[in-house]
């Protein structure tokens, strides 16, 4: 015997034997099923130069003009590059 209901775990009872016009009574306990969710994220492939191991970037004039830089020291712009750490 198999009992199913949406949102619940299927309950299966094996080994029941009934003859014609026989009746049987069986307690059934349906447990609430766990919630499952699937999310698929796709993004274009990122190309990297694997032969190059230098961290860096080009800071544009617009970025220099628009970013607040402490003491207006242009060397602080290097700290805006991911992977670059200052001497603390």
PDB file of N, CA, C and O in Angstrom:
ATOM      1  N   UNK A   1       0.853  -1.160   0.000  1.00  0.00           N
ATOM      2  CA  UNK A   1       0.000   0.000   0.000  1.00  0.00           C
ATOM      3  C   UNK A   1       0.898   1.221   0.000  1.00  0.00           C
ATOM      4  O   UNK A   1       1.889   1.269   0.729  1.00  0.00           O
ATOM      5  N   UNK A   2       0.561   2.191  -0.802  1.00  0.00           N
ATOM      6  CA  UNK A   2       1.329   3.428  -0.905  1.00  0.00           C
ATOM      7  C   UNK A   2       0.360   4.591  -0.770  1.00  0.00           C
ATOM      8  O   UNK A   2      -0.656   4.657  -1.462  1.00  0.00           O
ATOM      9  N   UNK A   3       0.696   5.518   0.144  1.00  0.00           N
ATOM     10  CA  UNK A   3      -0.154   6.685   0.364  1.00  0.00           C
ATOM     11  C   UNK A   3       0.665   7.921   0.014  1.00  0.00           C
ATOM     12  O   UNK A   3       1.753   8.126   0.553  1.00  0.00           O
ATOM     13  N   UNK A   4       0.134   8.749  -0.897  1.00  0.00           N
ATOM     14  CA  UNK A   4       0.845   9.959  -1.297  1.00  0.00           C
ATOM     15  C   UNK A   4      -0.110  11.145  -1.234  1.00  0.00           C
ATOM     16  O   UNK A   4      -1.309  11.017  -1.485  1.00  0.00           O
ATOM     17  N   UNK A   5       0.446  12.287  -0.898  1.00  0.00           N
ATOM     18  CA  UNK A   5      -0.295  13.534  -0.882  1.00  0.00           C
ATOM     19  C   UNK A   5       0.718  14.649  -1.068  1.00  0.00           C
ATOM     20  O   UNK A   5       1.770  14.651  -0.428  1.00  0.00           O
ATOM     21  N   UNK A   6       0.405  15.596  -1.940  1.00  0.00           N
ATOM     22  CA  UNK A   6       1.337  16.677  -2.236  1.00  0.00           C
ATOM     23  C   UNK A   6       1.708  17.426  -0.949  1.00  0.00           C
ATOM     24  O   UNK A   6       0.843  17.804  -0.158  1.00  0.00           O
ATOM     25  N   UNK A   7       3.020  17.630  -0.765  1.00  0.00           N
ATOM     26  CA  UNK A   7       3.520  18.333   0.410  1.00  0.00           C
ATOM     27  C   UNK A   7       3.889  17.411   1.558  1.00  0.00           C
ATOM     28  O   UNK A   7       4.367  17.869   2.597  1.00  0.00           O
ATOM     29  N   UNK A   8       3.668  16.098   1.375  1.00  0.00           N
ATOM     30  CA  UNK A   8       3.971  15.129   2.414  1.00  0.00           C
ATOM     31  C   UNK A   8       4.886  14.040   1.855  1.00  0.00           C
ATOM     32  O   UNK A   8       4.929  13.811   0.646  1.00  0.00           O
ATOM     33  N   UNK A   9       5.618  13.370   2.754  1.00  0.00           N
ATOM     34  CA  UNK A   9       6.479  12.254   2.377  1.00  0.00           C
ATOM     35  C   UNK A   9       5.587  11.047   2.079  1.00  0.00           C
ATOM     36  O   UNK A   9       4.654  10.761   2.829  1.00  0.00           O
ATOM     37  N   UNK A  10       5.875  10.347   0.991  1.00  0.00           N
ATOM     38  CA  UNK A  10       5.097   9.163   0.628  1.00  0.00           C
ATOM     39  C   UNK A  10       5.282   8.079   1.685  1.00  0.00           C
ATOM     40  O   UNK A  10       6.406   7.803   2.104  1.00  0.00           O
ATOM     41  N   UNK A  11       4.172   7.458   2.118  1.00  0.00           N
ATOM     42  CA  UNK A  11       4.209   6.395   3.129  1.00  0.00           C
ATOM     43  C   UNK A  11       3.923   5.072   2.419  1.00  0.00           C
ATOM     44  O   UNK A  11       2.897   4.926   1.755  1.00  0.00           O
ATOM     45  N   UNK A  12       4.839   4.109   2.564  1.00  0.00           N
ATOM     46  CA  UNK A  12       4.701   2.820   1.892  1.00  0.00           C
ATOM     47  C   UNK A  12       4.621   1.721   2.953  1.00  0.00           C
ATOM     48  O   UNK A  12       5.440   1.671   3.871  1.00  0.00           O
ATOM     49  N   UNK A  13       3.629   0.846   2.816  1.00  0.00           N
ATOM     50  CA  UNK A  13       3.480  -0.323   3.696  1.00  0.00           C
ATOM     51  C   UNK A  13       3.526  -1.575   2.825  1.00  0.00           C
ATOM     52  O   UNK A  13       2.677  -1.765   1.955  1.00  0.00           O
ATOM     53  N   UNK A  14       4.506  -2.413   3.059  1.00  0.00           N
ATOM     54  CA  UNK A  14       4.661  -3.637   2.276  1.00  0.00           C
ATOM     55  C   UNK A  14       4.162  -4.831   3.089  1.00  0.00           C
ATOM     56  O   UNK A  14       4.047  -4.762   4.312  1.00  0.00           O
ATOM     57  N   UNK A  15       3.872  -5.915   2.392  1.00  0.00           N
ATOM     58  CA  UNK A  15       3.521  -7.172   3.044  1.00  0.00           C
ATOM     59  C   UNK A  15       2.052  -7.308   3.405  1.00  0.00           C
ATOM     60  O   UNK A  15       1.694  -8.229   4.139  1.00  0.00           O
ATOM     61  N   UNK A  16       1.195  -6.433   2.923  1.00  0.00           N
ATOM     62  CA  UNK A  16      -0.238  -6.583   3.190  1.00  0.00           C
ATOM     63  C   UNK A  16      -0.811  -7.634   2.241  1.00  0.00           C
ATOM     64  O   UNK A  16      -0.580  -7.589   1.033  1.00  0.00           O
ATOM     65  N   UNK A  17      -1.552  -8.566   2.800  1.00  0.00           N
ATOM     66  CA  UNK A  17      -2.186  -9.595   1.970  1.00  0.00           C
ATOM     67  C   UNK A  17      -3.685  -9.571   2.240  1.00  0.00           C
ATOM     68  O   UNK A  17      -4.136  -9.704   3.378  1.00  0.00           O
ATOM     69  N   UNK A  18      -4.438  -9.397   1.166  1.00  0.00           N
ATOM     70  CA  UNK A  18      -5.892  -9.360   1.278  1.00  0.00           C
ATOM     71  C   UNK A  18      -6.479 -10.325   0.266  1.00  0.00           C
ATOM     72  O   UNK A  18      -5.970 -10.469  -0.845  1.00  0.00           O
ATOM     73  N   UNK A  19      -7.528 -10.968   0.657  1.00  0.00           N
ATOM     74  CA  UNK A  19      -8.248 -11.818  -0.289  1.00  0.00           C
ATOM     75  C   UNK A  19      -9.454 -11.020  -0.810  1.00  0.00           C
ATOM     76  O   UNK A  19      -9.713  -9.907  -0.351  1.00  0.00           O
ATOM     77  N   UNK A  20     -10.168 -11.586  -1.748  1.00  0.00           N
ATOM     78  CA  UNK A  20     -11.296 -10.892  -2.363  1.00  0.00           C
ATOM     79  C   UNK A  20     -12.333 -10.563  -1.297  1.00  0.00           C
ATOM     80  O   UNK A  20     -12.674 -11.397  -0.458  1.00  0.00           O
ATOM     81  N   UNK A  21     -12.828  -9.327  -1.349  1.00  0.00           N
ATOM     82  CA  UNK A  21     -13.816  -8.755  -0.442  1.00  0.00           C
ATOM     83  C   UNK A  21     -13.366  -8.728   1.021  1.00  0.00           C
ATOM     84  O   UNK A  21     -14.194  -8.617   1.925  1.00  0.00           O
ATOM     85  N   UNK A  22     -12.063  -8.828   1.252  1.00  0.00           N
ATOM     86  CA  UNK A  22     -11.544  -8.700   2.616  1.00  0.00           C
ATOM     87  C   UNK A  22     -11.273  -7.222   2.897  1.00  0.00           C
ATOM     88  O   UNK A  22     -11.030  -6.449   1.970  1.00  0.00           O
ATOM     89  N   UNK A  23     -11.312  -6.843   4.125  1.00  0.00           N
ATOM     90  CA  UNK A  23     -11.040  -5.481   4.531  1.00  0.00           C
ATOM     91  C   UNK A  23      -9.871  -5.472   5.511  1.00  0.00           C
ATOM     92  O   UNK A  23      -9.685  -6.406   6.290  1.00  0.00           O
ATOM     93  N   UNK A  24      -9.105  -4.420   5.455  1.00  0.00           N
ATOM     94  CA  UNK A  24      -7.983  -4.273   6.393  1.00  0.00           C
ATOM     95  C   UNK A  24      -7.933  -2.823   6.827  1.00  0.00           C
ATOM     96  O   UNK A  24      -8.292  -1.922   6.069  1.00  0.00           O
ATOM     97  N   UNK A  25      -7.501  -2.613   8.009  1.00  0.00           N
ATOM     98  CA  UNK A  25      -7.380  -1.258   8.538  1.00  0.00           C
ATOM     99  C   UNK A  25      -5.922  -1.033   8.910  1.00  0.00           C
ATOM    100  O   UNK A  25      -5.299  -1.867   9.568  1.00  0.00           O
ATOM    101  N   UNK A  26      -5.401   0.076   8.492  1.00  0.00           N
ATOM    102  CA  UNK A  26      -3.977   0.364   8.749  1.00  0.00           C
ATOM    103  C   UNK A  26      -3.844   1.856   9.049  1.00  0.00           C
ATOM    104  O   UNK A  26      -4.345   2.689   8.294  1.00  0.00           O
ATOM    105  N   UNK A  27      -3.175   2.193  10.144  1.00  0.00           N
ATOM    106  CA  UNK A  27      -2.930   3.605  10.465  1.00  0.00           C
ATOM    107  C   UNK A  27      -1.849   4.151   9.540  1.00  0.00           C
ATOM    108  O   UNK A  27      -0.836   3.500   9.284  1.00  0.00           O
ATOM    109  N   UNK A  28      -2.085   5.331   9.058  1.00  0.00           N
ATOM    110  CA  UNK A  28      -1.138   5.969   8.144  1.00  0.00           C
ATOM    111  C   UNK A  28      -0.717   7.294   8.755  1.00  0.00           C
ATOM    112  O   UNK A  28      -1.552   8.095   9.175  1.00  0.00           O
ATOM    113  N   UNK A  29       0.580   7.510   8.797  1.00  0.00           N
ATOM    114  CA  UNK A  29       1.114   8.780   9.302  1.00  0.00           C
ATOM    115  C   UNK A  29       1.893   9.429   8.173  1.00  0.00           C
ATOM    116  O   UNK A  29       2.892   8.885   7.702  1.00  0.00           O
ATOM    117  N   UNK A  30       1.434  10.586   7.744  1.00  0.00           N
ATOM    118  CA  UNK A  30       2.125  11.318   6.695  1.00  0.00           C
ATOM    119  C   UNK A  30       2.933  12.443   7.335  1.00  0.00           C
ATOM    120  O   UNK A  30       2.396  13.312   8.022  1.00  0.00           O
ATOM    121  N   UNK A  31       4.237  12.396   7.087  1.00  0.00           N
ATOM    122  CA  UNK A  31       5.128  13.445   7.598  1.00  0.00           C
ATOM    123  C   UNK A  31       5.230  14.560   6.562  1.00  0.00           C
ATOM    124  O   UNK A  31       5.211  14.308   5.357  1.00  0.00           O
ATOM    125  N   UNK A  32       5.336  15.782   7.042  1.00  0.00           N
ATOM    126  CA  UNK A  32       5.475  16.924   6.143  1.00  0.00           C
ATOM    127  C   UNK A  32       6.810  16.818   5.428  1.00  0.00           C
ATOM    128  O   UNK A  32       7.846  16.580   6.050  1.00  0.00           O
ATOM    129  N   UNK A  33       6.772  16.997   4.120  1.00  0.00           N
ATOM    130  CA  UNK A  33       7.989  16.909   3.304  1.00  0.00           C
ATOM    131  C   UNK A  33       8.826  18.165   3.493  1.00  0.00           C
ATOM    132  O   UNK A  33       8.296  19.245   3.752  1.00  0.00           O
ATOM    133  N   UNK A  34      10.121  18.012   3.363  1.00  0.00           N
ATOM    134  CA  UNK A  34      11.014  19.156   3.430  1.00  0.00           C
ATOM    135  C   UNK A  34      10.843  20.039   2.199  1.00  0.00           C
ATOM    136  O   UNK A  34      10.420  19.578   1.138  1.00  0.00           O
ATOM    137  N   UNK A  35      11.173  21.288   2.357  1.00  0.00           N
ATOM    138  CA  UNK A  35      11.051  22.231   1.254  1.00  0.00           C
ATOM    139  C   UNK A  35      12.311  22.134   0.396  1.00  0.00           C
ATOM    140  O   UNK A  35      13.430  22.186   0.908  1.00  0.00           O
ATOM    141  N   UNK A  36      12.118  21.996  -0.889  1.00  0.00           N
ATOM    142  CA  UNK A  36      13.252  21.974  -1.809  1.00  0.00           C
ATOM    143  C   UNK A  36      13.062  23.068  -2.835  1.00  0.00           C
ATOM    144  O   UNK A  36      11.954  23.341  -3.297  1.00  0.00           O
ATOM    145  N   UNK A  37      14.166  23.679  -3.170  1.00  0.00           N
ATOM    146  CA  UNK A  37      14.123  24.748  -4.167  1.00  0.00           C
ATOM    147  C   UNK A  37      15.414  24.677  -4.957  1.00  0.00           C
ATOM    148  O   UNK A  37      16.479  24.416  -4.398  1.00  0.00           O
ATOM    149  N   UNK A  38      15.319  24.907  -6.243  1.00  0.00           N
ATOM    150  CA  UNK A  38      16.490  24.872  -7.105  1.00  0.00           C
ATOM    151  C   UNK A  38      16.592  26.192  -7.830  1.00  0.00           C
ATOM    152  O   UNK A  38      15.625  26.671  -8.424  1.00  0.00           O
ATOM    153  N   UNK A  39      17.779  26.778  -7.773  1.00  0.00           N
ATOM    154  CA  UNK A  39      18.042  28.027  -8.468  1.00  0.00           C
ATOM    155  C   UNK A  39      19.216  27.821  -9.397  1.00  0.00           C
ATOM    156  O   UNK A  39      20.257  27.312  -8.981  1.00  0.00           O
ATOM    157  N   UNK A  40      19.062  28.210 -10.649  1.00  0.00           N
ATOM    158  CA  UNK A  40      20.130  28.091 -11.624  1.00  0.00           C
ATOM    159  C   UNK A  40      20.609  29.485 -11.984  1.00  0.00           C
ATOM    160  O   UNK A  40      19.823  30.336 -12.400  1.00  0.00           O
ATOM    161  N   UNK A  41      21.901  29.708 -11.821  1.00  0.00           N
ATOM    162  CA  UNK A  41      22.491  30.995 -12.150  1.00  0.00           C
ATOM    163  C   UNK A  41      23.447  30.796 -13.312  1.00  0.00           C
ATOM    164  O   UNK A  41      24.316  29.926 -13.270  1.00  0.00           O
ATOM    165  N   UNK A  42      23.287  31.595 -14.334  1.00  0.00           N
ATOM    166  CA  UNK A  42      24.187  31.514 -15.468  1.00  0.00           C
ATOM    167  C   UNK A  42      24.827  32.874 -15.690  1.00  0.00           C
ATOM    168  O   UNK A  42      24.214  33.916 -15.458  1.00  0.00           O
ATOM    169  N   UNK A  43      26.059  32.839 -16.139  1.00  0.00           N
ATOM    170  CA  UNK A  43      26.794  34.070 -16.424  1.00  0.00           C
ATOM    171  C   UNK A  43      27.761  33.782 -17.563  1.00  0.00           C
ATOM    172  O   UNK A  43      28.185  32.643 -17.760  1.00  0.00           O
ATOM    173  N   UNK A  44      28.098  34.810 -18.299  1.00  0.00           N
ATOM    174  CA  UNK A  44      29.073  34.597 -19.379  1.00  0.00           C
ATOM    175  C   UNK A  44      30.438  34.235 -18.793  1.00  0.00           C
ATOM    176  O   UNK A  44      30.783  34.643 -17.684  1.00  0.00           O
ATOM    177  N   UNK A  45      31.196  33.469 -19.553  1.00  0.00           N
ATOM    178  CA  UNK A  45      32.523  33.060 -19.101  1.00  0.00           C
ATOM    179  C   UNK A  45      33.436  34.282 -19.009  1.00  0.00           C
ATOM    180  O   UNK A  45      33.380  35.182 -19.847  1.00  0.00           O
ATOM    181  N   UNK A  46      34.262  34.294 -17.991  1.00  0.00           N
ATOM    182  CA  UNK A  46      35.210  35.389 -17.802  1.00  0.00           C
ATOM    183  C   UNK A  46      36.553  34.934 -18.347  1.00  0.00           C
ATOM    184  O   UNK A  46      37.072  33.885 -17.967  1.00  0.00           O
ATOM    185  N   UNK A  47      37.092  35.722 -19.223  1.00  0.00           N
ATOM    186  CA  UNK A  47      38.403  35.373 -19.775  1.00  0.00           C
ATOM    187  C   UNK A  47      39.493  36.025 -18.938  1.00  0.00           C
ATOM    188  O   UNK A  47      39.416  37.205 -18.596  1.00  0.00           O
ATOM    189  N   UNK A  48      40.489  35.247 -18.622  1.00  0.00           N
ATOM    190  CA  UNK A  48      41.613  35.761 -17.843  1.00  0.00           C
ATOM    191  C   UNK A  48      42.906  35.353 -18.521  1.00  0.00           C
ATOM    192  O   UNK A  48      42.977  34.337 -19.213  1.00  0.00           O
ATOM    193  N   UNK A  49      43.912  36.158 -18.309  1.00  0.00           N
ATOM    194  CA  UNK A  49      45.232  35.843 -18.845  1.00  0.00           C
ATOM    195  C   UNK A  49      45.962  35.021 -17.781  1.00  0.00           C
ATOM    196  O   UNK A  49      46.504  35.577 -16.825  1.00  0.00           O
ATOM    197  N   UNK A  50      45.975  33.689 -17.952  1.00  0.00           N
ATOM    198  CA  UNK A  50      46.563  32.840 -16.918  1.00  0.00           C
ATOM    199  C   UNK A  50      48.080  32.920 -16.893  1.00  0.00           C
ATOM    200  O   UNK A  50      48.704  32.496 -15.920  1.00  0.00           O
ATOM    201  N   UNK A  51      48.681  33.455 -17.941  1.00  0.00           N
ATOM    202  CA  UNK A  51      50.136  33.563 -17.947  1.00  0.00           C
ATOM    203  C   UNK A  51      50.586  34.852 -17.251  1.00  0.00           C
ATOM    204  O   UNK A  51      51.783  35.077 -17.073  1.00  0.00           O
ATOM    205  N   UNK A  52      49.637  35.686 -16.862  1.00  0.00           N
ATOM    206  CA  UNK A  52      49.959  36.952 -16.226  1.00  0.00           C
ATOM    207  C   UNK A  52      49.573  36.882 -14.751  1.00  0.00           C
ATOM    208  O   UNK A  52      48.435  36.541 -14.430  1.00  0.00           O
ATOM    209  N   UNK A  53      50.489  37.195 -13.861  1.00  0.00           N
ATOM    210  CA  UNK A  53      50.222  37.081 -12.430  1.00  0.00           C
ATOM    211  C   UNK A  53      50.288  38.425 -11.716  1.00  0.00           C
ATOM    212  O   UNK A  53      50.496  38.473 -10.503  1.00  0.00           O
ATOM    213  N   UNK A  54      50.115  39.493 -12.442  1.00  0.00           N
ATOM    214  CA  UNK A  54      50.215  40.828 -11.867  1.00  0.00           C
ATOM    215  C   UNK A  54      48.815  41.346 -11.554  1.00  0.00           C
ATOM    216  O   UNK A  54      47.910  41.248 -12.383  1.00  0.00           O
ATOM    217  N   UNK A  55      48.642  41.899 -10.347  1.00  0.00           N
ATOM    218  CA  UNK A  55      47.392  42.540 -10.003  1.00  0.00           C
ATOM    219  C   UNK A  55      47.480  44.001 -10.404  1.00  0.00           C
ATOM    220  O   UNK A  55      48.505  44.645 -10.179  1.00  0.00           O
ATOM    221  N   UNK A  56      46.445  44.518 -10.982  1.00  0.00           N
ATOM    222  CA  UNK A  56      46.474  45.927 -11.332  1.00  0.00           C
ATOM    223  C   UNK A  56      45.256  46.320 -12.120  1.00  0.00           C
ATOM    224  O   UNK A  56      44.454  45.479 -12.525  1.00  0.00           O
ATOM    225  N   UNK A  57      45.129  47.600 -12.331  1.00  0.00           N
ATOM    226  CA  UNK A  57      44.047  48.137 -13.129  1.00  0.00           C
ATOM    227  C   UNK A  57      44.411  49.543 -13.543  1.00  0.00           C
ATOM    228  O   UNK A  57      45.341  50.138 -12.997  1.00  0.00           O
ATOM    229  N   UNK A  58      43.685  50.075 -14.502  1.00  0.00           N
ATOM    230  CA  UNK A  58      43.887  51.439 -14.953  1.00  0.00           C
ATOM    231  C   UNK A  58      42.850  52.327 -14.293  1.00  0.00           C
ATOM    232  O   UNK A  58      41.654  52.048 -14.370  1.00  0.00           O
ATOM    233  N   UNK A  59      43.293  53.385 -13.650  1.00  0.00           N
ATOM    234  CA  UNK A  59      42.399  54.335 -13.018  1.00  0.00           C
ATOM    235  C   UNK A  59      42.185  55.474 -14.007  1.00  0.00           C
ATOM    236  O   UNK A  59      43.136  56.124 -14.442  1.00  0.00           O
ATOM    237  N   UNK A  60      40.928  55.704 -14.352  1.00  0.00           N
ATOM    238  CA  UNK A  60      40.633  56.727 -15.341  1.00  0.00           C
ATOM    239  C   UNK A  60      40.614  58.115 -14.702  1.00  0.00           C
ATOM    240  O   UNK A  60      40.510  58.258 -13.483  1.00  0.00           O
ATOM    241  N   UNK A  61      40.716  59.114 -15.544  1.00  0.00           N
ATOM    242  CA  UNK A  61      40.675  60.499 -15.066  1.00  0.00           C
ATOM    243  C   UNK A  61      39.344  60.781 -14.382  1.00  0.00           C
ATOM    244  O   UNK A  61      39.296  61.491 -13.378  1.00  0.00           O
ATOM    245  N   UNK A  62      38.273  60.231 -14.920  1.00  0.00           N
ATOM    246  CA  UNK A  62      36.949  60.420 -14.315  1.00  0.00           C
ATOM    247  C   UNK A  62      36.917  59.851 -12.903  1.00  0.00           C
ATOM    248  O   UNK A  62      36.381  60.487 -11.994  1.00  0.00           O
ATOM    249  N   UNK A  63      37.489  58.649 -12.703  1.00  0.00           N
ATOM    250  CA  UNK A  63      37.526  58.051 -11.367  1.00  0.00           C
ATOM    251  C   UNK A  63      38.344  58.908 -10.411  1.00  0.00           C
ATOM    252  O   UNK A  63      37.978  59.069  -9.247  1.00  0.00           O
ATOM    253  N   UNK A  64      39.446  59.456 -10.898  1.00  0.00           N
ATOM    254  CA  UNK A  64      40.287  60.309 -10.049  1.00  0.00           C
ATOM    255  C   UNK A  64      39.502  61.546  -9.630  1.00  0.00           C
ATOM    256  O   UNK A  64      39.574  61.966  -8.475  1.00  0.00           O
ATOM    257  N   UNK A  65      38.760  62.125 -10.553  1.00  0.00           N
ATOM    258  CA  UNK A  65      37.987  63.342 -10.255  1.00  0.00           C
ATOM    259  C   UNK A  65      36.802  63.072  -9.331  1.00  0.00           C
ATOM    260  O   UNK A  65      36.460  63.924  -8.511  1.00  0.00           O
ATOM    261  N   UNK A  66      36.163  61.894  -9.448  1.00  0.00           N
ATOM    262  CA  UNK A  66      34.934  61.624  -8.713  1.00  0.00           C
ATOM    263  C   UNK A  66      35.127  60.930  -7.369  1.00  0.00           C
ATOM    264  O   UNK A  66      34.243  61.009  -6.516  1.00  0.00           O
ATOM    265  N   UNK A  67      36.242  60.260  -7.154  1.00  0.00           N
ATOM    266  CA  UNK A  67      36.431  59.529  -5.904  1.00  0.00           C
ATOM    267  C   UNK A  67      37.072  60.412  -4.840  1.00  0.00           C
ATOM    268  O   UNK A  67      38.042  61.119  -5.114  1.00  0.00           O
ATOM    269  N   UNK A  68      36.524  60.369  -3.620  1.00  0.00           N
ATOM    270  CA  UNK A  68      37.163  61.113  -2.536  1.00  0.00           C
ATOM    271  C   UNK A  68      38.402  60.344  -2.073  1.00  0.00           C
ATOM    272  O   UNK A  68      38.296  59.215  -1.592  1.00  0.00           O
ATOM    273  N   UNK A  69      39.553  60.950  -2.218  1.00  0.00           N
ATOM    274  CA  UNK A  69      40.811  60.305  -1.849  1.00  0.00           C
ATOM    275  C   UNK A  69      41.412  61.087  -0.689  1.00  0.00           C
ATOM    276  O   UNK A  69      41.531  62.310  -0.753  1.00  0.00           O
ATOM    277  N   UNK A  70      41.789  60.378   0.368  1.00  0.00           N
ATOM    278  CA  UNK A  70      42.349  61.023   1.551  1.00  0.00           C
ATOM    279  C   UNK A  70      43.593  61.822   1.188  1.00  0.00           C
ATOM    280  O   UNK A  70      44.504  61.306   0.540  1.00  0.00           O
ATOM    281  N   UNK A  71      43.626  63.042   1.594  1.00  0.00           N
ATOM    282  CA  UNK A  71      44.762  63.954   1.411  1.00  0.00           C
ATOM    283  C   UNK A  71      45.102  64.175  -0.059  1.00  0.00           C
ATOM    284  O   UNK A  71      46.178  64.677  -0.382  1.00  0.00           O
ATOM    285  N   UNK A  72      44.192  63.804  -0.942  1.00  0.00           N
ATOM    286  CA  UNK A  72      44.392  63.977  -2.391  1.00  0.00           C
ATOM    287  C   UNK A  72      45.696  63.350  -2.863  1.00  0.00           C
ATOM    288  O   UNK A  72      46.317  63.845  -3.803  1.00  0.00           O
ATOM    289  N   UNK A  73      46.119  62.256  -2.213  1.00  0.00           N
ATOM    290  CA  UNK A  73      47.352  61.548  -2.573  1.00  0.00           C
ATOM    291  C   UNK A  73      46.989  60.483  -3.615  1.00  0.00           C
ATOM    292  O   UNK A  73      46.264  59.534  -3.317  1.00  0.00           O
ATOM    293  N   UNK A  74      47.499  60.650  -4.830  1.00  0.00           N
ATOM    294  CA  UNK A  74      47.134  59.741  -5.915  1.00  0.00           C
ATOM    295  C   UNK A  74      47.563  58.302  -5.642  1.00  0.00           C
ATOM    296  O   UNK A  74      46.985  57.384  -6.223  1.00  0.00           O
ATOM    297  N   UNK A  75      48.549  58.072  -4.786  1.00  0.00           N
ATOM    298  CA  UNK A  75      48.980  56.693  -4.511  1.00  0.00           C
ATOM    299  C   UNK A  75      47.921  55.912  -3.742  1.00  0.00           C
ATOM    300  O   UNK A  75      47.940  54.681  -3.749  1.00  0.00           O
ATOM    301  N   UNK A  76      46.998  56.606  -3.078  1.00  0.00           N
ATOM    302  CA  UNK A  76      45.914  55.913  -2.378  1.00  0.00           C
ATOM    303  C   UNK A  76      44.932  55.261  -3.354  1.00  0.00           C
ATOM    304  O   UNK A  76      44.174  54.372  -2.963  1.00  0.00           O
ATOM    305  N   UNK A  77      44.936  55.691  -4.619  1.00  0.00           N
ATOM    306  CA  UNK A  77      44.060  55.078  -5.618  1.00  0.00           C
ATOM    307  C   UNK A  77      44.417  53.612  -5.843  1.00  0.00           C
ATOM    308  O   UNK A  77      43.548  52.821  -6.209  1.00  0.00           O
ATOM    309  N   UNK A  78      45.659  53.239  -5.635  1.00  0.00           N
ATOM    310  CA  UNK A  78      46.070  51.842  -5.811  1.00  0.00           C
ATOM    311  C   UNK A  78      45.327  50.932  -4.842  1.00  0.00           C
ATOM    312  O   UNK A  78      45.083  49.765  -5.151  1.00  0.00           O
ATOM    313  N   UNK A  79      44.965  51.456  -3.673  1.00  0.00           N
ATOM    314  CA  UNK A  79      44.265  50.646  -2.671  1.00  0.00           C
ATOM    315  C   UNK A  79      42.831  50.329  -3.088  1.00  0.00           C
ATOM    316  O   UNK A  79      42.178  49.505  -2.447  1.00  0.00           O
ATOM    317  N   UNK A  80      42.332  50.957  -4.136  1.00  0.00           N
ATOM    318  CA  UNK A  80      40.996  50.666  -4.634  1.00  0.00           C
ATOM    319  C   UNK A  80      40.974  49.424  -5.525  1.00  0.00           C
ATOM    320  O   UNK A  80      39.900  48.943  -5.885  1.00  0.00           O
ATOM    321  N   UNK A  81      42.132  48.908  -5.878  1.00  0.00           N
ATOM    322  CA  UNK A  81      42.234  47.723  -6.735  1.00  0.00           C
ATOM    323  C   UNK A  81      42.059  46.465  -5.887  1.00  0.00           C
ATOM    324  O   UNK A  81      42.736  46.320  -4.869  1.00  0.00           O
ATOM    325  N   UNK A  82      41.166  45.551  -6.281  1.00  0.00           N
ATOM    326  CA  UNK A  82      40.989  44.300  -5.534  1.00  0.00           C
ATOM    327  C   UNK A  82      42.311  43.530  -5.439  1.00  0.00           C
ATOM    328  O   UNK A  82      43.023  43.373  -6.431  1.00  0.00           O
ATOM    329  N   UNK A  83      42.622  43.058  -4.241  1.00  0.00           N
ATOM    330  CA  UNK A  83      43.835  42.264  -4.033  1.00  0.00           C
ATOM    331  C   UNK A  83      45.027  43.087  -3.591  1.00  0.00           C
ATOM    332  O   UNK A  83      46.057  42.518  -3.229  1.00  0.00           O
ATOM    333  N   UNK A  84      44.923  44.410  -3.608  1.00  0.00           N
ATOM    334  CA  UNK A  84      46.026  45.278  -3.193  1.00  0.00           C
ATOM    335  C   UNK A  84      45.778  45.684  -1.738  1.00  0.00           C
ATOM    336  O   UNK A  84      44.706  46.179  -1.390  1.00  0.00           O
ATOM    337  N   UNK A  85      46.776  45.469  -0.912  1.00  0.00           N
ATOM    338  CA  UNK A  85      46.673  45.804   0.500  1.00  0.00           C
ATOM    339  C   UNK A  85      47.713  46.871   0.837  1.00  0.00           C
ATOM    340  O   UNK A  85      48.810  46.887   0.279  1.00  0.00           O
ATOM    341  N   UNK A  86      47.350  47.751   1.751  1.00  0.00           N
ATOM    342  CA  UNK A  86      48.265  48.783   2.196  1.00  0.00           C
ATOM    343  C   UNK A  86      49.193  48.260   3.287  1.00  0.00           C
ATOM    344  O   UNK A  86      48.974  47.174   3.825  1.00  0.00           O
ATOM    345  N   UNK A  87      50.212  49.017   3.609  1.00  0.00           N
ATOM    346  CA  UNK A  87      51.129  48.657   4.697  1.00  0.00           C
ATOM    347  C   UNK A  87      50.564  49.202   5.984  1.00  0.00           C
ATOM    348  O   UNK A  87      50.627  50.404   6.242  1.00  0.00           O
ATOM    349  N   UNK A  88      50.009  48.312   6.797  1.00  0.00           N
ATOM    350  CA  UNK A  88      49.405  48.744   8.065  1.00  0.00           C
ATOM    351  C   UNK A  88      50.186  48.181   9.210  1.00  0.00           C
ATOM    352  O   UNK A  88      49.847  48.424  10.368  1.00  0.00           O
TER     353      UNK A  88
END
